[in-house]
Amino acid sequence: MRLSGALVAICASALSKTAQAQCEGVVPGQYTGTVFQNSLASTHALSEIAFFKIRDPSGAHTCTSDGAADLSLLTFQSLNTSQQRPINSDLQRAVIVIHGARADPWNYHAGMIQALEQVEGDGITADNVAITAPYFPNDEDAGTGYPYNANGVSPAEKYPSPALAWYDDRWAGGANNQYPPNTPTVSAFDVLDQIIQWYGNKEMFPNIKQIVVSGHSMGAQMVQRFAAVGKTPAQLGIDTPVSYWVGDPNSYVWMATDRPLSTGKCAAYDNYREGFANYQSYGTERSPSLTYNEPLVTAGRDAILQNYNSKTIAHARATKDKGDYNPDNDCVTYPTGQDRNERFFEFIKRFPAKCEDPAGACHTVDIVVSTHDAPTMFRAPAGLARLFKDNWNGLGGRAYDFGYPRHATYDDPYPDPAQAGQAIVGSDSTVYAGGKTFRGCFSDADKAQSVGSLAVSAYVGELNSRTYCSQLCTDRGYPIAGVSWQNCYCGNALGSQTVQVVSTSCQGGCPAGDASATCGGPNRLSVFSSIDL
Ligand SMILES: *[C@@H]1O[C@H](CO)[C@@H](O)[C@H](O)[C@H]1NC(C)=O
């Protein structure tokens, strides 16, 4: 509700200038946030720093006289091809891109604009696509990303600006902010909601057909969790469709209490942000309880999965990215796979990508030949399709999955029919000694699993190969053989904790034999058997 001119005048005389703004309630918006000092710079000619005004979602500070509701988010905002702010009614799409663990939105913003410049056809340009990269800084950014007064005594003196900042990496799970110290009640997910609502306002942006929320690496961790617990467009009061692009996250929030690998050594494995236990306690080192969309979390995993499946989500996976291989230090992610690659395939296997109605909400799975590199992922054909082209005209069009070469049967929910018959990577139809055939890639004793997979170490050396080990185990009377580089193991049964994992975890070379064949991987065995496993 707008106040009359007379009331505003009274208000202005009684309150400070900042507080006066709060008299009318806080209206979130790009370019309207309070400017604060920083030493950041854009790295692309079509990128500028802009400040987004954020409303305190708790409502506690809206329209109060203490100025505490003045919350400002630094963003990088794209310019049009004339290097000016784009004309609102020209915009057909908004792409929000979340930075990785280094909190460097300028790089992600530049990478996304460069990808946009690669798009051919449909007249898709910086004149009709708005790209926004929000900044989620932490304590390491104090003094560079937002004002910091080392001589301040109280927190309010130390952090004397309306700049939003979070504790450590907790923004990636939607935690509340820690600065400004007087208002630690802004979930990072609320920030995304307010940016989505801004672009979903049809009075301002009548021609925006699609809002895309994208992130790579830790930014993808945020986007995937936001897709799981985030509000639907209807709950946000907008009609514009919202889609999510999840590129190469370290881990995925798990929408069940089970895990594909042993959890025995990790009591915290199901805590948010890996599962949903203790959701409220997440990121409370410096801020109050996390209450963002709590009714959904309280409703349970099935409700969360249903929410997830109601969204359009693009899962993007780089073939050469096996990073975050860290079974020792990060026990909570380990039970879902030993590296980013395994975690991706295990997630898709457990929670299959849904595309029952290709014209409606649809999950896509895109395999991209790349290392862990955001710009390469953005400008790959699969990236350009999801980020810029799918549903460009608002008519629901969507590219087929770029799930080729296929790594698993479940990586093609919406396959290109022309390629659907392609062989799966790593398949092997050879019949080895004793009638042994390839059964896939299996876990072996490691940080999670204390029992070995096969009891007998039969050979370690340079002659090892699929053929060699199968023959050796057959000669010794064992029905099962397992290879991991120079190691050949034999047994009558697999160990009690052994589980099958994705074949891409067994891409290590064999010391001898067919050069194209693979022999297991770190803590992983390629298994050959003549009996049921
Ligand atoms: C860029 O935006 C400005 C307004 O900010 C407008 O005058 C100009 O025509 C736009 N350029 C193009 C190529 O659309």
The ligand as an ORCA input file, in Angstrom:
! r2SCAN-3c Opt
* xyz 0 1
  C      20.260     -0.764    -25.183
  O      19.488     -0.139    -24.180
  C      19.317      1.248    -24.340
  C      18.514      1.736    -23.155
  O      19.195      1.489    -21.961
  C      18.622      1.550    -25.642
  O      18.526      2.954    -25.844
  C      19.367      0.913    -26.798
  O      18.619      1.081    -27.977
  C      19.562     -0.568    -26.520
  N      20.349     -1.165    -27.561
  C      19.903     -2.175    -28.329
  C      20.817     -2.655    -29.397
  O      18.809     -2.684    -28.156
*
